[in-house]
Amino acid sequence: MDKAKLYKNIQHVNRGNFFAIEIPIATKSEEKSIKELAKELENEGKIKLRECVLRDYSVYLHGIIKYASK
């Protein structure tokens, strides 16, 4: 999964500005990469993470999508 695909998935599951998504994983490397991608999106100012929970077979992300006019 890449950053653009993760952001698109987050945009599809949002309710207003809030989102909650559970992403199934197969390996520990996928778990770490999803967490890192979410942190990159947060550093870019696209999202604000409230919660990132690493579960046995998934990663749960909960937060706010930031909309900014340019």
C-alpha positions in Angstrom: 0.0 0.0 0.0 1.3 3.5 -0.8 0.5 6.9 0.7 -2.0 7.9 -2.1 -4.0 4.7 -1.8 -4.1 5.0 2.0 -5.4 8.6 1.7 -8.0 7.6 -0.9 -9.2 4.8 1.4 -9.5 7.3 4.3 -11.5 9.7 2.2 -14.0 7.0 1.3 -14.7 6.0 4.9 -15.1 9.4 6.3 -18.2 10.9 8.0 -17.8 14.6 7.7 -14.3 15.4 8.8 -13.9 12.2 10.9 -12.7 8.9 9.7 -12.3 5.4 11.2 -10.7 2.6 9.1 -9.5 -0.9 9.9 -6.9 -2.1 7.4 -6.2 -5.9 7.3 -2.5 -6.9 7.3 -0.7 -10.1 6.5 2.8 -9.3 7.8 4.5 -7.2 10.5 6.3 -5.2 7.7 2.9 -4.1 6.4 1.9 -3.1 9.9 4.9 -0.8 10.2 4.6 0.6 6.7 0.9 1.6 7.3 1.8 3.3 10.5 4.6 5.2 8.9 2.4 6.2 5.9 -0.2 7.5 8.3 2.4 9.5 10.2 3.6 11.0 6.8 0.1 12.1 5.9 -0.2 13.7 9.4 3.1 15.5 8.9 1.9 16.8 5.5 -1.2 18.2 7.2 -3.7 16.1 5.3 -5.0 14.2 8.4 -4.8 14.4 12.2 -4.5 11.0 13.9 -6.4 10.5 17.1 -5.7 6.9 17.5 -3.5 4.2 15.8 -4.1 0.8 17.2 -2.0 -2.2 16.1 -4.1 -5.3 16.4 -3.3 -9.0 15.6 -4.5 -9.0 12.0 -5.2 -5.3 11.3 -4.3 -1.7 11.9 -7.1 0.6 13.2 -6.8 4.3 12.3 -9.1 7.0 13.7 -8.8 10.7 13.2 -9.8 13.9 11.3 -9.3 14.7 7.7 -8.0 18.3 7.3 -9.4 20.4 4.5 -7.5 23.5 3.6 -8.1 26.0 0.9 -5.1 27.1 -1.1 
